[in-house]
Amino acid sequence: MRPLETDSDYCRRRAAQERAAAAGAADERAARSHRDLAGRFEALAATGLISLA
């Protein structure tokens, strides 16, 4: 049987979980923004207005 968790242990564990979740969400937002920006540049390149070379 697992020992009972103290209040401070619980708070530390929950804070770590929340930080991990927030970091994951931030990473996903950054990746989504990067994909969006890359798509916009590719669309501009397709029109010939810019060169990606």
Secondary structure, DSSP 8 states (H G I E B T S, - for coil): ------HHHHHHHHHHHHHHHHHHHHHHHHHHHHHHHHHHHHHHHHHTSS---
